[in-house]
Amino acid sequence: MALQKIYYEIFKAYDYEIIDTALNGIEAVQKFQLFSKKPDFIIMDYRMPLKNGIEATKEIIALNSRTKIIFASADSSIKELALSSGAISFLEKPFDIDNLISLIEEIIQII
């Protein structure tokens, strides 16, 4: 939850809107299904309760293959798996906020 609050403050400072957050992988997939307007991008973590980020990414991509998922994890060993599961990019934690914002700006330009 603390990380979500940090993301919220960062995105607010850059005038990005957070449409929702999820505390676990099951909730992430369920909320994605309910969005009438899909988010421009999703930041996905690997270590989540109930369903990990790889599983959630695969399910979300299966629902909408155009979804842009930025995978953020301290576990660099899953980078290739995250990318092959459909993530558009992988950021190893801890990462520089400027790198995250630059990546988001790149993604938004291609939408």
C-alpha positions in Angstrom: 0.0 0.0 0.0 2.9 2.4 0.8 4.2 2.0 -2.8 0.8 2.8 -4.2 0.7 6.0 -2.2 4.2 7.0 -3.5 3.1 6.3 -7.1 0.0 8.4 -6.5 2.0 11.4 -5.3 4.4 11.1 -8.1 1.7 10.9 -10.8 -0.2 13.7 -9.2 2.9 15.9 -9.4 3.1 15.2 -13.1 -0.6 15.6 -13.7 -1.3 12.0 -14.4 -4.6 10.5 -13.2 -4.7 7.2 -11.4 -8.0 5.5 -12.2 -7.6 2.7 -9.7 -5.2 0.5 -7.7 -5.2 -3.2 -6.8 -3.8 -4.9 -3.7 -3.4 -8.3 -5.4 -3.3 -9.9 -8.8 -6.9 -11.2 -8.7 -8.2 -7.7 -7.9 -6.1 -6.3 -10.7 -7.6 -8.5 -13.3 -11.2 -8.0 -12.0 -10.9 -4.3 -11.9 -9.4 -4.3 -15.4 -12.4 -6.2 -16.7 -14.8 -3.7 -15.2 -13.2 -0.6 -16.7 -15.3 0.9 -19.5 -12.4 3.0 -20.6 -9.2 1.0 -20.3 -6.1 2.7 -18.7 -3.4 4.1 -20.9 -0.9 2.0 -18.9 -0.6 -0.3 -15.9 2.3 -0.6 -13.5 2.5 -4.2 -12.4 4.5 -5.7 -9.6 5.6 -9.3 -9.4 5.1 -10.1 -5.8 1.4 -9.8 -5.0 -0.9 -11.9 -2.9 -3.3 -14.4 -4.4 -1.9 -14.1 -8.0 1.5 -12.8 -9.0 2.2 -10.1 -11.5 3.1 -12.5 -14.3 -0.2 -14.4 -14.0 -2.2 -11.1 -13.8 -0.3 -9.7 -16.8 -1.1 -12.8 -18.9 -4.8 -12.5 -18.0 -5.0 -8.8 -18.7 -3.2 -9.2 -22.1 -5.5 -12.0 -23.0 -8.5 -9.7 -22.3 -7.0 -6.8 -24.3 -3.7 -7.3 -26.2 -3.2 -3.6 -26.7 -2.8 -3.0 -22.9 0.5 -1.3 -22.0 2.0 -2.9 -18.9 5.1 -1.6 -17.2 6.5 -4.4 -15.0 8.3 -3.1 -11.9 10.1 -5.6 -9.7 13.1 -6.0 -7.5 13.4 -9.6 -8.8 15.5 -9.1 -12.0 15.4 -12.8 -12.7 11.8 -12.6 -13.9 12.5 -9.8 -16.5 12.4 -12.0 -19.6 9.3 -13.8 -18.3 7.6 -10.5 -17.7 8.4 -9.3 -21.1 7.4 -12.5 -22.8 4.1 -12.4 -20.9 3.2 -9.2 -22.5 4.7 -6.4 -20.5 5.9 -3.5 -22.7 8.8 -2.7 -20.4 10.6 -3.8 -17.2 11.9 -1.5 -14.5 14.1 -3.0 -11.8 13.4 -1.6 -8.3 14.6 0.6 -7.0 14.3 2.7 -10.2 14.8 6.4 -10.9 11.5 8.3 -11.0 12.7 10.3 -14.0 13.2 7.0 -15.9 9.6 6.0 -15.0 8.2 9.3 -16.2 10.2 9.2 -19.4 8.9 5.7 -20.1 5.3 6.7 -19.4 5.7 9.7 -21.8 7.0 7.4 -24.5 4.1 5.0 -24.0 1.5 7.8 -24.1 3.0 9.1 -27.4 2.4 5.7 -29.1 -1.1 5.3 -27.9 
